[in-house]
Amino acid sequence: MKDRVFDLIEKEQRRQSEGLELIPSENYVSPAVLEAMGSVLTNKYSEGYPSFEGVPDWEESEIEKKILPNYRYYGGQENIDRIERLAISRACRLFHADHANVQPHSGANANEAVYYAWCEPGDKILAMSLPAGGHLTHGSPVTRSAKIYNFMSYGVTPDGDIDYEELEKKALAEKPRIILVGYSAFMKIPDFKRIARLAEKLPETLLMADMAHVAGLIAGGVHPNPLDYGFHVMTTTTHKTLRGPRGGLILSRGRVGSPLKKPEKTLENIPILIDRAVFPGTQGGPLEHIIAAKAVAFGEALQSSFKEYAAKIVENARVLAEELDERGFVLQGGGTENHLILVDMQASFGVDGKLYEVALDEVGLTLNANALPSDRGGAFRPSGVRLGTPAMTTRGLGVEEMRKLAGWMHEVAEICVKAGTEEKLDDYGDELEKIRIEVKDLALKYPLPS
Ligand code: DSN
């Protein structure tokens, strides 16, 4: 008998195809990525690394042909090593890196490995604050890293940009070991050049960018790449705009070499320090089925069609932001320069983000309630919602559909105003059902990748 889990997977498949995904950090992977994830590679242990010196410069056929020693702790690696080298080589080509560590299980693990590679306990790390749009792993007191390192934060200006003056002042006064630029709710393009110029005065400081949200836009050439501006390290997840399996990735510039011997702690040695920090520093066996799926996704992102995809994500987000603005939605930062939109629902309609999230769920539109920089609602009843266009763009929705979507979002916002609470949404069941059917009709015209 089939395990009941499969019934739930089928239901989730239906939920995904009948609704529209607006969560900016989600996407739909290709069948090829899914196939690699569900492959026999899941059976294999391969702690350690393949050898990879020179790999990014090789043709892929060479990677397959060459027999090289490795730094593994298990036998039977002849196929795994080649797969991991392909993933490394493609990641380096996509992001103009000297080295890629493709083993982090998640973005959080990737960030933690970089801190561990470069810092000692108590060292200072300067990062964007969580309320301003930064990420939990950038120093939120509830995380393990925050207990080990001394995080300090910078914020955003009223118009939603990084407060560069605050960042510069704190960086020069505190001389942090790491300056971290990254976020999960920020709609502008960072001025990497300005931060790299600042770092010229701080020769011991590692410049780190957590580009989890925009990695696909960078790969698609519609967002600047921090590594091109002098950043030493870029971390990312592989499942957001990059449209791969759930996982992490660390890209770096510097000298690539054997991870067996501890190198001197210099910025030049950062690739080796990172490899040692991922394994054995913070992780055990890599997930080779996921690494294979990463390799497949990187291969897809190297195609010219991915550039078109990335450009459409940004265009859809811009149009959606304009359409929402015209309908009275108040947008943090006034709009967006990337794939992501943050709406102040209190300022727009006097309702909180959670109520709006729940009401949209009822009609098959999924997004997440999100705190705003000056929020008083806390994490569970924040004033804002966060949405974005990567997943919808993968399904083929374009600017016409963004207009329709803004219309539905407005109708649902008006229902929330009338209802006032989640409990009262039931009183508007017919109105919500009418929208749900319209959403479903549109969604079914744009099937999931198959
Ligand atoms: N949880 C991710 C997001 O939704 O932005 C960040 O890790």
Boltz pocket constraint, residues with backbone or C-beta under 6 A from the ligand:
constraints:
  - pocket:
      binder: B
      contacts: [[A, 25], [A, 107], [A, 135], [A, 184], [A, 212]]
      max_distance: 6.0
